[in-house]
């Protein structure tokens, strides 16, 4: 897996996006992710998978674990930037 992946243009915010709008969208996204992970049964998470061209076979449970870790990293990054 590459050391760094660049986010695709379709997931990068436009230059004119306002902080409040981004935070509101983030809060909505967090609520959806939390609900999805809370409802993910261990058996289903380990049975359903995709094959990604960069990382290979990835289960739904692994996607959930990655997403959780990814959000934690961004949260820490935001705290550093904002001085919290």
N, C-alpha and C positions, 0 to 999 in steps of 0.2 A: 504494500500500500504506500502511495506517495506520502512524504512528510507533510505536505500541505496541499490542500485542494482549494481551488478558487470557486466561490459560489457562482452559479450560473446567473446570467443577466436577468432572467425572469424572476429571480428571488432577491435581487438587489433593489433597495428602495430608490425611487426617483430622487433626483437632487433636491426637489422642492418639498419633500415630505417633512411634516412638522413633528417635533418630538412627541407632542400629546397624541397625535394620530398613531405614531409608531407604538407608543406605550399601550394605547387602547387595543390596537390589533394584537400586540403581544399578550395582553391579559386574556383576550378572547381565545387566542391560540393555546395558551397554557390551560385554560379551563377545558378545552376540547381534548388536549393530550392527556390531562389528568383523568378525565372520564373514560377515555379509551383504554388507558393502562389499568385503571381500577377494574374494568370489566373484562380484561384479558385473562382467560383461564390458562394455567401453566401448560396443560395438554395442547390447547390450540396454539399457544405461542411457540411451542416447539415443533409442531407439525406443519405449519404454514411457512413457506420460504419463497424467496425470490433469488435469482442469480443476477448479481450486479457485475457489470463488465470490469470494474476495478478491484473489488474485494471478493468476488465469488459468491457462493451461496450464503445467504443471510436469513435467519429465521425471524419471525415476527417478534419473538421475545428479545432477540438481539437488537432489533431496531428500537424497541422500547427502552432497553438498557442504554443504548447509544444516545437516544434522544434525551434521556434523563441526565446522563453525564454531560452532554453537549450544553444543555440548559444551565447546569451547575457551573460549567466553565464560563459561559457568557455572563452569568450573574456575578461571578467573581471579577470578571473583566470590567463590568459596568461599575462595580463598587470601587475598583482601583481608579477608574477614570473619574468617577464622581466624588472620590475622596471619602467613601463610606466605609 
